[in-house]
Amino acid sequence: MSTSEQPPAGPRAPVSLSPSRASDFMQCPLLYRFRVIDRLPEKPSEAATRGTLVHAVLERLFDAPAVERTAPRAKSLIPGQWDRLLESKPELAGLFAEDAEGERLAQWLGEAERLVERWFTLEDPTRLEPAERELFVETELDSGLRLRGVIDRIDVAPTGEVRIVDYKTGKAPRPEYSEGALFQMKFYALVIWRLKRVVPRRLQLVYLGSGDVLTYDPVEADLLRVERKLLALWEAIRLATETGEWRPRPTKLCGWCDHQEVCPEFGGTPPVYPLEIVSARPPESGESGQGRIGPVPPAP
């Protein structure tokens, strides 16, 4: 998923759950707090920005007729999409602020080209007609938990079978970590199931960094398990929001965290908790399947 989920400034209690934020909480509850409640700024990274760029190119390529969806055409879209990114997020220019000769930028753009080229060895866009691209989805479960996210691509077969596709610009995980990689896809499958009453036929992760394609065919029992997991996760988030207790969970990923200066694991002190610590009211109930599909609204 390429669309940024960076919320606007100002603290507020969580009101919905996306795959990225769910993963944040499972990785480290304090990281979730820093991103969702404190809204601490994070520096853009070359890797994440390159992923956003590649996603934009693969989305735009399908604007062309099938016969024109070639690797050269896709690569030709990269400069224009990079300019669009800079226009919408001028701060990204800081990634190459000390690159006076443009060598690092050229190398970075070349890496994006190689990722785009590799996609053509994994899928044939001349034979694909996506039903949706960069699709915002949102639904409310019976419990009142609101789920939302952006799906890279949805393919619908003539028979009505649904395939959810997600592009990853990194490398495929080792088999023992594949379940974690599929969590995001099962999240999306749950949302589509609740909205459309159709269990997606296939979930497909396309890893451009390593040239692998990971697929999984879910069944209803899978999605029910994911729903139970998300409800338990949301209850833990609700409790932490109510008490203000967000515990850090140190892992190897801490080395890449932007918030080490305010993390107790690195000798830092978190900002003063910006929410009043009071008993949280239970969420209002909603009808299963209530939701919407459409353009991405402002993040909550």
Disulfide bonds with the S-S distance in Angstrom:
none
